[in-house]
Amino acid sequence: MKKLCVLLLLTVSLFASAKEYTFSPGDVQAMKQLLGSGNLQPGDAVVLKDGTYHNLEEIHFTGKGVSGKPIVWRAENPGKAVIAGKLRLKIYGEYLQLEDLLFYKAWAIGHDMIDFQGEKGVYASYCRMTRCVIDECNDPQKGERPNEGDEYWVGLRGTNNRIDHCYFANKRVGGLVLQVWLSADNHLNNHLIDHNFFGERQPYGGNGAEIIRIGHSWSSQLESRTIVEDNVFFRCSGENEIISVKSCHNVLRRNLFYESAGGLVCRHGHYNVIESNIFIGHNQRGTAGIRIINQGHTVYDNYIKDVKSFGLLVRVGVYERPTSETDVKQEPLTSYHRVENVDIAYNTFLNSSLELGSGRGEKMPRNVRFAHNLFAGQTPDLKIVRAEEILPGFLFLDNEWAFSDKNSLLSVPYEQVREGFRPVDMPDGLNQGEKERIDACIFTAGSTWYKALKENVNHIDTNR
């Protein structure tokens, strides 16, 4: 009993020591000094009163909170504390949390506007950015076309960090919305990116306008183990890769891609799981589904409807998977490696094409299982390039073919494909299942206090 009383007293003492510091736009220097001092203690809160905090320039947010008692930097009233102008926010330490802040018409000093590291190699761990908004943040000195400058909004580094229930929209300058960085000695990130709403990104006209990229070509053979789940990608049309996966052992599940001209692409890396995502294209130009390159992936229970470019694309490789003996100068990591040991199962493709074997190269897919999928719609769109070389690498097993012309399967010239499908009537319940999946995303994602988010959700909800 005595030990219990001592423990309770210690707990009360720890919570009693937490402090709240309040600042207004006129107190910027004092706020910056406190945030970067390292003196904030677990449970402390730095609170911004309503107003615009302009040109914070370089600002550090550091300290060591603990589990259940993070150090919080938040708005007194959600969205009423606006951060604008020049910004380089560096977050590093443990259990730090950004909450309810609005970044509006801010832009990066240097490369990353918000960077989860201090000096090189000093990272953030167990830090969180939640219910924040980044909107219209474009450097006015940079153009909106390729080679006119770029910047990243968020550079996610370190380990076990989370970005959730945020809203990101209207990036026009080149560069990514969110980059997960890997390093050779610190690549097991274990980040969680969940329940965010990624709003409109107009076509950029070239490469380098992804919404999320996990890794880079140079780090593509390393494990990241980042999870991207329950997010909405609404009209994210910067380029043909909305999410570009360039590392290993990541999970991307239950995300909604709505009228977005681009796809979810396993560009590099291996053993990634693409599960239970939903793609709604409304036949708009450039809308796409899933593109598979490299090895060991699982593509499971995805729902792809009315996309214009491709529902599923399995590419030909140029090189084999790199090994420790591979000369990457001769077989560069930026190239395409053979698709092998991939499982594509229980997916639904409605009015969307299946494209197997596209691209240049001689490394044909190998040991790809295509099983228990539904391929359906008005008319089948099946594209198999160099079929005599491609098809030996596929096993088609127990798939369903539901098109109004019951003889359409018989007209397929590939016996192996015909044997792996059986004609069925269009299954009942697809529309209800689609609605449930969409609802699960749109009503749980983003910063609910932001007006633009509500308008986008309403558009999706009324145009289905």
GULUM-207578 format. One record per residue (C-alpha): residue number from 1; residue in three letters; x, y, z. Coordinates in nm, 3 decimals. Each point is the difference from the previous one (the first is absolute). Layout:
REC     n   res        px        py        pz
REC   NUM   ALA         X         Y         Z
...
% end
This chain:
REC     n   res        px        py        pz
REC     1   MET     0.000     0.000     0.000
REC     2   LYS     0.285     0.235     0.086
REC     3   LYS     0.165    -0.065    -0.339
REC     4   LEU    -0.329     0.071    -0.178
REC     5   CYS    -0.040     0.333     0.178
REC     6   VAL     0.354     0.102    -0.091
REC     7   LEU    -0.066    -0.093    -0.364
REC     8   LEU    -0.322     0.204    -0.007
REC     9   LEU     0.176     0.300     0.152
REC    10   LEU     0.276    -0.022    -0.260
REC    11   THR    -0.258    -0.021    -0.280
REC    12   VAL    -0.192     0.302     0.130
REC    13   SER     0.327     0.188     0.039
REC    14   LEU     0.104    -0.072    -0.359
REC    15   PHE    -0.331     0.120    -0.144
REC    16   ALA    -0.005     0.305     0.227
REC    17   SER     0.336     0.111    -0.138
REC    18   ALA    -0.133     0.037    -0.357
REC    19   LYS    -0.021     0.365    -0.108
REC    20   GLU    -0.188     0.193    -0.267
REC    21   TYR     0.169     0.288    -0.179
REC    22   THR    -0.216     0.236    -0.205
REC    23   PHE     0.127     0.225    -0.278
REC    24   SER    -0.149     0.256    -0.237
REC    25   PRO     0.135     0.117    -0.340
REC    26   GLY     0.195     0.271     0.179
REC    27   ASP     0.194    -0.256     0.204
REC    28   VAL     0.166    -0.190    -0.283
REC    29   GLN     0.359     0.028     0.120
REC    30   ALA    -0.082    -0.116     0.352
REC    31   MET    -0.202    -0.288    -0.143
REC    32   LYS     0.282    -0.107    -0.232
REC    33   GLN     0.249     0.012     0.286
REC    34   LEU    -0.218    -0.221     0.221
REC    35   LEU    -0.083    -0.255    -0.273
REC    36   GLY     0.366    -0.042    -0.090
REC    37   SER     0.144     0.012     0.352
REC    38   GLY    -0.043    -0.367     0.083
REC    39   ASN    -0.136     0.106     0.339
REC    40   LEU    -0.362    -0.100    -0.061
REC    41   GLN    -0.105    -0.291     0.218
REC    42   PRO    -0.240    -0.292    -0.055
REC    43   GLY    -0.358     0.126    -0.003
REC    44   ASP     0.094     0.363    -0.070
REC    45   ALA    -0.205     0.187    -0.259
REC    46   VAL     0.094     0.299    -0.214
REC    47   VAL    -0.326     0.167    -0.102
REC    48   LEU    -0.043     0.251    -0.281
REC    49   LYS    -0.270     0.261     0.036
REC    50   ASP    -0.203     0.101    -0.305
REC    51   GLY     0.183     0.197    -0.268
REC    52   THR     0.255    -0.031    -0.279
REC    53   TYR     0.356    -0.097     0.082
REC    54   HIS     0.185     0.137    -0.300
REC    55   ASN     0.352    -0.089    -0.119
REC    56   LEU     0.105    -0.222     0.288
REC    57   GLU     0.298    -0.096    -0.218
REC    58   GLU     0.212    -0.270     0.166
REC    59   ILE    -0.165    -0.135     0.311
REC    60   HIS     0.087    -0.307     0.205
REC    61   PHE    -0.246    -0.209     0.201
REC    62   THR     0.192    -0.237     0.222
REC    63   GLY    -0.017    -0.177     0.334
REC    64   LYS    -0.073    -0.335     0.156
REC    65   GLY    -0.354    -0.084     0.092
REC    66   VAL    -0.108    -0.346     0.105
REC    67   SER    -0.271    -0.239    -0.109
REC    68   GLY    -0.337     0.138     0.110
REC    69   LYS     0.152     0.337     0.081
REC    70   PRO     0.131     0.158    -0.321
REC    71   ILE     0.125     0.355    -0.025
REC    72   VAL    -0.272     0.174    -0.202
REC    73   TRP     0.015     0.305    -0.224
REC    74   ARG    -0.358     0.090    -0.088
REC    75   ALA    -0.248     0.268    -0.090
REC    76   GLU    -0.222     0.132     0.277
REC    77   ASN    -0.286    -0.022    -0.250
REC    78   PRO     0.036    -0.248    -0.287
REC    79   GLY     0.099     0.176    -0.322
REC    80   LYS     0.004     0.349     0.152
REC    81   ALA     0.378     0.008     0.043
REC    82   VAL     0.130     0.046    -0.355
REC    83   ILE     0.366    -0.056    -0.092
REC    84   ALA     0.089     0.187    -0.320
REC    85   GLY     0.303     0.116    -0.196
REC    86   LYS     0.356    -0.134     0.012
REC    87   LEU     0.039    -0.313     0.207
REC    88   ARG     0.246    -0.275     0.083
REC    89   LEU    -0.151    -0.198     0.288
REC    90   LYS     0.228    -0.265     0.146
REC    91   ILE    -0.156    -0.259     0.231
REC    92   TYR     0.231    -0.233     0.191
REC    93   GLY     0.001    -0.177     0.332
REC    94   GLU    -0.258    -0.239     0.145
REC    95   TYR    -0.376     0.015     0.047
REC    96   LEU    -0.056     0.345    -0.146
REC    97   GLN    -0.340     0.091    -0.144
REC    98   LEU    -0.126     0.268    -0.242
REC    99   GLU    -0.372     0.049     0.032
REC   100   ASP    -0.273     0.210    -0.170
REC   101   LEU     0.242     0.238    -0.175
REC   102   LEU    -0.079     0.159    -0.337
REC   103   PHE     0.289     0.046    -0.242
REC   104   TYR    -0.143     0.233    -0.264
REC   105   LYS     0.208     0.172    -0.267
REC   106   ALA     0.319    -0.101     0.172
REC   107   TRP     0.296    -0.131    -0.197
REC   108   ALA     0.330    -0.173     0.057
REC   109   ILE     0.333     0.160     0.070
REC   110   GLY     0.216    -0.255    -0.175
REC   111   HIS    -0.146    -0.339    -0.087
REC   112   ASP    -0.242    -0.127     0.268
REC   113   MET    -0.249     0.236     0.158
REC   114   ILE    -0.055    -0.239     0.292
REC   115   ASP     0.289    -0.237     0.068
REC   116   PHE     0.003    -0.275     0.264
REC   117   GLN     0.367     0.048     0.084
REC   118   GLY     0.236     0.258     0.149
REC   119   GLU     0.351    -0.009    -0.130
REC   120   LYS     0.082    -0.293    -0.224
REC   121   GLY    -0.056    -0.328     0.183
REC   122   VAL    -0.192     0.153     0.292
REC   123   TYR    -0.349    -0.133    -0.059
REC   124   ALA    -0.349    -0.004     0.143
REC   125   SER    -0.139    -0.310     0.171
REC   126   TYR    -0.359    -0.062     0.112
REC   127   CYS    -0.096     0.347    -0.117
REC   128   ARG    -0.338     0.090    -0.141
REC   129   MET    -0.162     0.256    -0.229
REC   130   THR    -0.377    -0.014     0.047
REC   131   ARG    -0.304     0.201    -0.114
REC   132   CYS     0.223     0.251    -0.178
REC   133   VAL    -0.059     0.162    -0.340
REC   134   ILE     0.250     0.091    -0.272
REC   135   ASP    -0.173     0.192    -0.279
REC   136   GLU     0.118     0.231    -0.280
REC   137   CYS     0.361    -0.021     0.116
REC   138   ASN     0.204     0.091    -0.310
REC   139   ASP     0.312     0.213    -0.019
REC   140   PRO    -0.102     0.308    -0.203
REC   141   GLN     0.353     0.017    -0.145
REC   142   LYS    -0.033    -0.346    -0.157
REC   143   GLY    -0.196    -0.098    -0.308
REC   144   GLU    -0.265    -0.265    -0.039
REC   145   ARG     0.161    -0.197    -0.283
REC   146   PRO     0.295    -0.241    -0.013
REC   147   ASN     0.347     0.152     0.049
REC   148   GLU    -0.144     0.309     0.169
REC   149   GLY     0.096    -0.105     0.354
REC   150   ASP    -0.144    -0.245     0.249
REC   151   GLU    -0.050    -0.054     0.371
REC   152   TYR    -0.147    -0.270     0.225
REC   153   TRP    -0.270     0.075     0.251
REC   154   VAL     0.085    -0.274     0.250
REC   155   GLY     0.321    -0.201     0.026
REC   156   LEU    -0.071    -0.295     0.231
REC   157   ARG     0.315    -0.141     0.156
REC   158   GLY     0.095    -0.201     0.305
REC   159   THR    -0.215    -0.277     0.144
REC   160   ASN    -0.352    -0.069     0.126
REC   161   ASN    -0.145     0.337    -0.097
REC   162   ARG    -0.363     0.059    -0.092
REC   163   ILE    -0.183     0.243    -0.229
REC   164   ASP    -0.375    -0.028     0.039
REC   165   HIS    -0.328     0.182    -0.055
REC   166   CYS     0.172     0.278    -0.194
REC   167   TYR    -0.107     0.180    -0.318
REC   168   PHE     0.242     0.078    -0.283
REC   169   ALA    -0.106     0.178    -0.319
REC   170   ASN     0.089     0.236    -0.283
REC   171   LYS     0.368    -0.066    -0.043
REC   172   ARG     0.103     0.151    -0.334
REC   173   VAL     0.378     0.039     0.027
REC   174   GLY     0.198    -0.314    -0.083
REC   175   GLY     0.091    -0.249     0.267
REC   176   LEU    -0.183    -0.242     0.224
REC   177   VAL    -0.265     0.053     0.260
REC   178   LEU     0.151    -0.266     0.226
REC   179   GLN     0.335    -0.179    -0.033
REC   180   VAL     0.103    -0.290     0.222
REC   181   TRP     0.378     0.014     0.017
REC   182   LEU     0.213    -0.308     0.062
REC   183   SER     0.363    -0.010     0.101
REC   184   ALA     0.236    -0.295    -0.024
REC   185   ASP     0.044    -0.019     0.379
REC   186   ASN    -0.356     0.098     0.100
REC   187   HIS    -0.243    -0.139    -0.256
REC   188   LEU    -0.253    -0.194     0.210
REC   189   ASN    -0.234     0.297     0.024
REC   190   ASN    -0.321    -0.160     0.132
REC   191   HIS    -0.189     0.321    -0.080
REC   192   LEU    -0.378     0.022    -0.009
REC   193   ILE    -0.174     0.229    -0.253
REC   194   ASP    -0.371    -0.034     0.061
REC   195   HIS    -0.340     0.167    -0.030
REC   196   ASN     0.132     0.296    -0.198
REC   197   PHE    -0.182     0.178    -0.283
REC   198   PHE     0.227     0.086    -0.293
REC   199   GLY    -0.189     0.258    -0.204
REC   200   GLU     0.036     0.130    -0.350
REC   201   ARG     0.338     0.003    -0.175
REC   202   GLN    -0.020     0.134    -0.355
REC   203   PRO     0.206    -0.168    -0.276
REC   204   TYR     0.362     0.109     0.027
REC   205   GLY     0.119    -0.099    -0.345
REC   206   GLY     0.294    -0.217     0.100
REC   207   ASN     0.161    -0.227     0.256
REC   208   GLY     0.037     0.093     0.365
REC   209   ALA    -0.357     0.082     0.103
REC   210   GLU    -0.097    -0.311     0.195
REC   211   ILE    -0.218     0.035     0.307
REC   212   ILE     0.190    -0.260     0.205
REC   213   ARG     0.330    -0.170    -0.072
REC   214   ILE     0.146    -0.264     0.231
REC   215   GLY     0.373    -0.012    -0.055
REC   216   HIS     0.213     0.079    -0.305
REC   217   SER     0.161    -0.203    -0.274
REC   218   TRP     0.330    -0.016     0.190
REC   219   SER    -0.172    -0.136     0.313
REC   220   SER    -0.253    -0.218    -0.180
REC   221   GLN     0.142    -0.333     0.122
REC   222   LEU    -0.033     0.102     0.367
REC   223   GLU    -0.296    -0.067     0.229
REC   224   SER    -0.209     0.296     0.110
REC   225   ARG    -0.308    -0.173     0.147
REC   226   THR    -0.212     0.310    -0.036
REC   227   ILE    -0.378    -0.036     0.015
REC   228   VAL    -0.224     0.221    -0.216
REC   229   GLU    -0.363    -0.067     0.086
REC   230   ASP    -0.350     0.150    -0.002
REC   231   ASN     0.099     0.311    -0.196
REC   232   VAL    -0.191     0.181    -0.277
REC   233   PHE     0.170     0.115    -0.321
REC   234   PHE    -0.245     0.242    -0.163
REC   235   ARG     0.088     0.119    -0.351
REC   236   CYS     0.369    -0.051     0.066
REC   237   SER     0.117     0.037    -0.359
REC   238   GLY     0.350     0.144     0.024
REC   239   GLU     0.158    -0.286    -0.194
REC   240   ASN    -0.058    -0.367    -0.083
REC   241   GLU     0.121    -0.123     0.339
REC   242   ILE    -0.221     0.108     0.289
REC   243   ILE     0.181    -0.225     0.244
REC   244   SER     0.345    -0.116    -0.107
REC   245   VAL     0.135    -0.288     0.206
REC   246   LYS     0.379    -0.020    -0.015
REC   247   SER     0.084    -0.223     0.295
REC   248   CYS    -0.094    -0.335     0.152
REC   249   HIS    -0.256    -0.146     0.240
REC   250   ASN    -0.251     0.284    -0.002
REC   251   VAL    -0.377    -0.032     0.038
REC   252   LEU    -0.247     0.213    -0.196
REC   253   ARG    -0.360    -0.080     0.087
REC   254   ARG    -0.356     0.134     0.008
REC   255   ASN     0.087     0.322    -0.184
REC   256   LEU    -0.242     0.172    -0.239
REC   257   PHE     0.129     0.137    -0.332
REC   258   TYR    -0.277     0.218    -0.144
REC   259   GLU     0.017     0.157    -0.347
REC   260   SER     0.378     0.011     0.028
REC   261   ALA     0.205    -0.010    -0.321
REC   262   GLY     0.267    -0.244     0.107
REC   263   GLY     0.044    -0.329     0.180
REC   264   LEU     0.145    -0.183     0.295
REC   265   VAL     0.339    -0.114    -0.127
REC   266   CYS     0.245    -0.256     0.137
REC   267   ARG     0.281     0.177    -0.181
REC   268   HIS     0.291    -0.159     0.190
REC   269   GLY     0.038    -0.227     0.299
REC   270   HIS    -0.154    -0.332     0.091
REC   271   TYR    -0.252    -0.175     0.228
REC   272   ASN    -0.251     0.283     0.016
REC   273   VAL    -0.365    -0.064     0.086
REC   274   ILE    -0.267     0.181    -0.203
REC   275   GLU    -0.325    -0.087     0.174
REC   276   SER    -0.367     0.107    -0.001
REC   277   ASN     0.050     0.331    -0.182
REC   278   ILE    -0.275     0.151    -0.214
REC   279   PHE     0.051     0.187    -0.327
REC   280   ILE    -0.288     0.198    -0.156
REC   281   GLY     0.094     0.165    -0.329
REC   282   HIS    -0.331     0.100    -0.161
REC   283   ASN     0.184    -0.062    -0.328
REC   284   GLN     0.195     0.321     0.034
REC   285   ARG     0.321     0.031    -0.196
REC   286   GLY     0.308    -0.149     0.166
REC   287   THR    -0.182    -0.173     0.284
REC   288   ALA     0.163    -0.332     0.082
REC   289   GLY     0.027    -0.282     0.248
REC   290   ILE     0.305    -0.202     0.103
REC   291   ARG     0.333    -0.038    -0.180
REC   292   ILE     0.223    -0.289     0.103
REC   293   ILE     0.378    -0.020    -0.042
REC   294   ASN     0.250    -0.210     0.201
REC   295   GLN    -0.057    -0.294     0.229
REC   296   GLY    -0.191    -0.158     0.284
REC   297   HIS    -0.299     0.235     0.003
REC   298   THR    -0.352    -0.089     0.116
REC   299   VAL    -0.287     0.174    -0.182
REC   300   TYR    -0.314    -0.099     0.187
REC   301   ASP    -0.368     0.103     0.019
REC   302   ASN     0.030     0.327    -0.195
REC   303   TYR    -0.301     0.152    -0.179
REC   304   ILE     0.074     0.186    -0.324
REC   305   LYS    -0.282     0.157    -0.199
REC   306   ASP    -0.025     0.217    -0.313
REC   307   VAL     0.364     0.095    -0.026
REC   308   LYS     0.112     0.115    -0.343
REC   309   SER     0.365    -0.101    -0.015
REC   310   PHE     0.034    -0.344     0.159
REC   311   GLY    -0.153    -0.193     0.286
REC   312   LEU     0.305    -0.222     0.043
REC   313   LEU     0.331     0.023    -0.184
REC   314   VAL     0.274    -0.261     0.042
REC   315   ARG     0.317     0.123    -0.167
REC   316   VAL     0.289    -0.175    -0.173
REC   317   GLY     0.337     0.039     0.173
REC   318   VAL     0.332     0.118    -0.139
REC   319   TYR     0.218    -0.158     0.272
REC   320   GLU    -0.021    -0.270     0.264
REC   321   ARG    -0.046     0.090     0.364
REC   322   PRO     0.329     0.143     0.133
REC   323   THR     0.214    -0.211     0.232
REC   324   SER     0.304     0.079     0.210
REC   325   GLU     0.213    -0.089    -0.304
REC   326   THR    -0.195     0.217    -0.244
REC   327   ASP     0.188     0.286    -0.160
REC   328   VAL    -0.267     0.266     0.030
REC   329   LYS     0.193     0.222    -0.238
REC   330   GLN    -0.050    -0.263    -0.267
REC   331   GLU    -0.351    -0.088     0.120
REC   332   PRO    -0.119     0.328     0.153
REC   333   LEU    -0.251     0.012     0.283
REC   334   THR    -0.196     0.256    -0.199
REC   335   SER    -0.097    -0.263    -0.256
REC   336   TYR    -0.274    -0.266    -0.002
REC   337   HIS     0.059    -0.338     0.159
REC   338   ARG    -0.175    -0.325    -0.078
REC   339   VAL    -0.348    -0.060     0.143
REC   340   GLU     0.014    -0.328     0.192
REC   341   ASN    -0.182    -0.185     0.280
REC   342   VAL    -0.297     0.235     0.001
REC   343   ASP    -0.348    -0.094     0.123
REC   344   ILE    -0.298     0.183    -0.152
REC   345   ALA    -0.319    -0.132     0.157
REC   346   TYR    -0.361     0.084     0.090
REC   347   ASN     0.004     0.335    -0.183
REC   348   THR    -0.287     0.156    -0.197
REC   349   PHE     0.062     0.171    -0.335
REC   350   LEU    -0.310     0.176    -0.139
REC   351   ASN     0.019     0.172    -0.340
REC   352   SER     0.375     0.010     0.046
REC   353   SER     0.273    -0.160    -0.207
REC   354   LEU     0.241    -0.277     0.087
REC   355   GLU     0.337     0.071    -0.162
REC   356   LEU     0.264    -0.272     0.021
REC   357   GLY     0.351     0.026    -0.141
REC   358   SER     0.023     0.362    -0.105
REC   359   GLY     0.325     0.191    -0.010
REC   360   ARG     0.343    -0.064    -0.147
REC   361   GLY     0.223    -0.275     0.131
REC   362   GLU     0.061    -0.372    -0.024
REC   363   LYS    -0.052    -0.110     0.363
REC   364   MET    -0.348    -0.152    -0.016
REC   365   PRO    -0.221    -0.031     0.309
REC   366   ARG     0.051    -0.326     0.184
REC   367   ASN    -0.217    -0.189     0.251
REC   368   VAL    -0.286     0.251     0.006
REC   369   ARG    -0.322    -0.147     0.140
REC   370   PHE    -0.321     0.167    -0.123
REC   371   ALA    -0.276    -0.167     0.201
REC   372   HIS    -0.361     0.053     0.114
REC   373   ASN    -0.028     0.341    -0.167
REC   374   LEU    -0.312     0.147    -0.164
REC   375   PHE     0.047     0.160    -0.343
REC   376   ALA    -0.328     0.160    -0.104
REC   377   GLY    -0.182     0.290    -0.164
REC   378   GLN    -0.135     0.091    -0.340
REC   379   THR     0.268    -0.131    -0.232
REC   380   PRO     0.326    -0.178     0.094
REC   381   ASP     0.323     0.192    -0.045
REC   382   LEU     0.281    -0.253     0.025
REC   383   LYS     0.343     0.099    -0.130
REC   384   ILE     0.271    -0.265    -0.011
REC   385   VAL     0.324     0.105    -0.167
REC   386   ARG     0.225    -0.275    -0.141
REC   387   ALA    -0.239    -0.261     0.132
REC   388   GLU     0.214    -0.301    -0.090
REC   389   GLU     0.277     0.135     0.226
REC   390   ILE    -0.216     0.156     0.272
REC   391   LEU    -0.262    -0.263     0.074
REC   392   PRO     0.235    -0.280     0.114
REC   393   GLY     0.076     0.214     0.305
REC   394   PHE    -0.365     0.019     0.109
REC   395   LEU    -0.233    -0.243     0.172
REC   396   PHE    -0.366     0.089    -0.055
REC   397   LEU    -0.218    -0.176     0.256
REC   398   ASP    -0.374     0.015     0.085
REC   399   ASN    -0.063     0.352    -0.132
REC   400   GLU    -0.342     0.129    -0.106
REC   401   TRP    -0.093     0.173    -0.326
REC   402   ALA    -0.324     0.201     0.005
REC   403   PHE    -0.077     0.184    -0.322
REC   404   SER    -0.333     0.045    -0.175
REC   405   ASP     0.126    -0.197    -0.298
REC   406   LYS     0.029    -0.349     0.142
REC   407   ASN     0.211    -0.106    -0.299
REC   408   SER     0.263     0.266     0.061
REC   409   LEU     0.217    -0.243     0.198
REC   410   LEU    -0.013    -0.252    -0.286
REC   411   SER     0.138     0.264    -0.234
REC   412   VAL     0.316     0.047     0.210
REC   413   PRO     0.283    -0.151    -0.209
REC   414   TYR     0.201    -0.125     0.299
REC   415   GLU    -0.099    -0.347     0.117
REC   416   GLN     0.181     0.040     0.331
REC   417   VAL    -0.208     0.308     0.082
REC   418   ARG    -0.326    -0.162    -0.103
REC   419   GLU     0.068    -0.299     0.224
REC   420   GLY     0.068     0.228     0.297
REC   421   PHE    -0.336     0.182    -0.021
REC   422   ARG    -0.360    -0.111     0.007
REC   423   PRO    -0.291     0.212    -0.129
REC   424   VAL    -0.247     0.113     0.267
REC   425   ASP    -0.285     0.246     0.037
REC   426   MET     0.088     0.336     0.150
REC   427   PRO     0.009    -0.064     0.377
REC   428   ASP    -0.255     0.168     0.225
REC   429   GLY     0.109     0.244     0.268
REC   430   LEU     0.287     0.169    -0.181
REC   431   ASN    -0.155     0.346     0.028
REC   432   GLN    -0.073    -0.043     0.370
REC   433   GLY     0.353    -0.125     0.063
REC   434   GLU     0.139     0.296    -0.193
REC   435   LYS    -0.207     0.244     0.206
REC   436   GLU     0.116    -0.154     0.326
REC   437   ARG     0.363     0.022    -0.101
REC   438   ILE    -0.030     0.363    -0.107
REC   439   ASP    -0.190     0.099     0.313
REC   440   ALA     0.263    -0.164     0.218
REC   441   CYS     0.259     0.233    -0.152
REC   442   ILE    -0.166     0.334    -0.060
REC   443   PHE    -0.170     0.040     0.337
REC   444   THR     0.307    -0.083     0.207
REC   445   ALA     0.281     0.177    -0.188
REC   446   GLY     0.144     0.349     0.032
REC   447   SER    -0.035     0.300     0.229
REC   448   THR    -0.375     0.025     0.051
REC   449   TRP     0.020     0.366     0.100
REC   450   TYR     0.119     0.110    -0.346
REC   451   LYS    -0.268     0.126    -0.237
REC   452   ALA     0.166    -0.117    -0.324
REC   453   LEU     0.012    -0.356     0.132
REC   454   LYS    -0.373     0.001     0.062
REC   455   GLU    -0.064     0.128    -0.354
REC   456   ASN     0.212    -0.278    -0.152
REC   457   VAL    -0.165    -0.269     0.211
REC   458   ASN    -0.340     0.130    -0.102
REC   459   HIS     0.101    -0.015    -0.369
REC   460   ILE     0.103    -0.363     0.033
REC   461   ASP    -0.307    -0.088     0.202
REC   462   THR    -0.240     0.145    -0.258
REC   463   ASN     0.179    -0.121    -0.317
REC   464   ARG    -0.003    -0.376     0.036
% end
